[in-house]
Amino acid sequence: MECNPVQVHYNATYDNKVGHNSPLQDSICQHNPVGQHTKRNFFYHEYSYPWPYVGGYALIKKGDNASCFNCYKLQYGGKSIFFRAINSAKDGVDLGKPLFEELSGGTVGESEHISASLSMVDSDSCLLTMQLTNNLLPDILPKLLA
């Protein structure tokens, strides 16, 4: 598993609770270049792409569907998180507030970007049951339920 340095940014797009109950209409992973669905229509709350364990990655480009939906591990300051890349990002990786704060160990107001290590991992690491069973993000569930 190769680790690459990457800039991780907070992006409020992934905080959108409306997206939790509706398809990601603006995701470039949603459609192929001619507008046909490349994979089934997905929702944040589904088993395979659970919110908030999703984000954007700059290497995903429109029309490059092979890069969509891969699972990645980010490491920073002794902490690790897993997320599924469902869209592109301007630079590096974009995460919503819960994941960004879990990884950075701080709040979005203190910092809106950090330098971390990124590696692609087995897709099963991003399934909700694996995230919760292995306590990969032990502090995030209470925040979501609050």
C-alpha positions as CSV (number, residue, x, y, z in Angstrom):
1,M,0.0,0.0,0.0
2,E,1.7,3.1,-1.2
3,C,1.1,6.4,0.7
4,N,1.2,9.7,-1.2
5,P,1.3,13.2,0.4
6,V,-1.9,15.1,-0.3
7,Q,-3.6,18.3,0.8
8,V,-6.9,17.7,2.6
9,H,-9.5,20.5,2.5
10,Y,-12.7,21.1,4.3
11,N,-15.6,21.4,1.8
12,A,-19.1,22.2,3.0
13,T,-20.5,20.4,0.0
14,Y,-20.1,17.1,1.9
15,D,-22.0,18.6,4.9
16,N,-25.2,18.9,3.0
17,K,-27.8,16.9,4.9
18,V,-30.2,17.2,1.9
19,G,-27.7,15.0,0.0
20,H,-28.2,12.4,2.7
21,N,-31.7,11.8,1.4
22,S,-31.3,12.5,-2.3
23,P,-29.0,11.5,-5.2
24,L,-25.8,13.4,-5.7
25,Q,-26.9,15.2,-8.8
26,D,-23.7,17.1,-9.4
27,S,-21.2,14.2,-8.9
28,I,-19.1,13.5,-12.0
29,C,-19.1,9.9,-10.9
30,Q,-22.8,9.7,-11.3
31,H,-22.9,9.9,-15.1
32,N,-20.7,8.9,-18.0
33,P,-19.8,11.5,-20.7
34,V,-23.1,11.0,-22.6
35,G,-25.2,11.3,-19.4
36,Q,-26.0,7.6,-18.9
37,H,-25.7,6.1,-15.4
38,T,-22.4,4.2,-15.2
39,K,-23.3,2.6,-11.9
40,R,-26.7,2.5,-10.2
41,N,-28.1,5.7,-8.8
42,F,-26.7,6.0,-5.3
43,F,-27.6,7.8,-2.1
44,Y,-25.3,9.0,0.7
45,H,-27.1,6.8,3.2
46,E,-26.7,3.5,1.3
47,Y,-24.6,0.7,2.6
48,S,-21.9,1.2,0.0
49,Y,-21.6,5.0,0.0
50,P,-22.6,6.1,3.5
51,W,-22.6,9.7,4.5
52,P,-20.4,11.2,5.9
53,Y,-17.7,8.7,4.7
54,V,-17.5,10.2,1.3
55,G,-15.4,12.9,-0.3
56,G,-13.8,14.3,-3.5
57,Y,-10.4,13.5,-4.9
58,A,-8.6,15.7,-7.5
59,L,-7.5,12.7,-9.6
60,I,-11.1,11.9,-10.5
61,K,-11.8,13.5,-13.8
62,K,-15.1,13.7,-15.8
63,G,-15.3,10.7,-18.1
64,D,-12.8,8.6,-16.1
65,N,-15.3,6.3,-14.4
66,A,-12.7,3.8,-13.4
67,S,-11.5,6.3,-10.8
68,C,-14.9,6.7,-9.3
69,F,-16.0,5.1,-6.0
70,N,-12.5,3.9,-4.9
71,C,-11.9,3.6,-1.2
72,Y,-9.0,5.6,0.3
73,K,-7.3,5.8,3.7
74,L,-6.0,9.2,4.9
75,Q,-3.5,9.4,7.8
76,Y,-2.5,12.4,9.8
77,G,-1.0,12.9,13.2
78,G,-1.5,9.2,14.2
79,K,-5.1,9.2,13.1
80,S,-6.6,7.4,10.1
81,I,-10.0,7.7,8.3
82,F,-11.4,5.9,5.3
83,F,-13.6,7.5,2.7
84,R,-15.1,6.7,-0.7
85,A,-14.3,9.2,-3.5
86,I,-17.5,10.1,-5.2
87,N,-16.5,13.3,-7.0
88,S,-13.6,15.4,-8.1
89,A,-11.8,18.0,-6.0
90,K,-10.0,21.1,-7.1
91,D,-6.8,20.2,-5.3
92,G,-6.1,17.1,-3.2
93,V,-9.0,15.7,-1.2
94,D,-12.2,17.4,-0.1
95,L,-14.0,16.1,3.1
96,G,-17.1,17.3,5.0
97,K,-16.8,18.6,8.5
98,P,-17.2,15.4,10.5
99,L,-14.5,13.6,8.7
100,F,-12.2,16.6,8.4
101,E,-12.4,17.3,12.1
102,E,-11.9,13.6,13.0
103,L,-8.8,13.4,10.9
104,S,-7.3,16.8,11.9
105,G,-8.2,16.5,15.6
106,G,-9.4,20.0,15.6
107,T,-12.3,22.1,14.3
108,V,-12.9,23.6,10.9
109,G,-12.5,27.1,12.3
110,E,-9.0,26.3,13.4
111,S,-7.8,25.0,10.0
112,E,-9.5,24.4,6.7
113,H,-6.7,22.3,5.2
114,I,-4.0,19.9,6.3
115,S,-1.2,17.8,4.7
116,A,-1.9,14.1,5.1
117,S,-0.9,10.7,3.6
118,L,-3.3,9.0,1.2
119,S,-3.4,5.4,0.0
120,M,-6.0,3.5,-2.0
121,V,-7.3,0.5,0.0
122,D,-9.6,-2.4,-0.4
123,S,-13.2,-1.3,-1.1
124,D,-14.6,-3.2,1.9
125,S,-12.8,-0.7,4.2
126,C,-15.3,1.9,3.2
127,L,-18.5,0.0,3.9
128,L,-20.5,1.4,6.8
129,T,-20.5,-1.9,8.7
130,M,-16.7,-2.1,8.5
131,Q,-16.3,1.5,9.6
132,L,-18.5,1.0,12.7
133,T,-17.5,-2.6,13.6
134,N,-13.8,-1.8,13.6
135,N,-14.3,1.5,15.4
136,L,-12.4,3.3,12.7
137,L,-14.2,6.5,13.6
138,P,-15.3,5.9,17.2
139,D,-16.2,9.6,17.9
140,I,-18.2,10.3,14.7
141,L,-21.4,8.4,15.4
142,P,-22.3,10.4,18.5
143,K,-21.7,13.6,16.6
144,L,-24.1,12.5,13.8
145,L,-26.8,11.5,16.2
146,A,-26.6,14.7,18.2
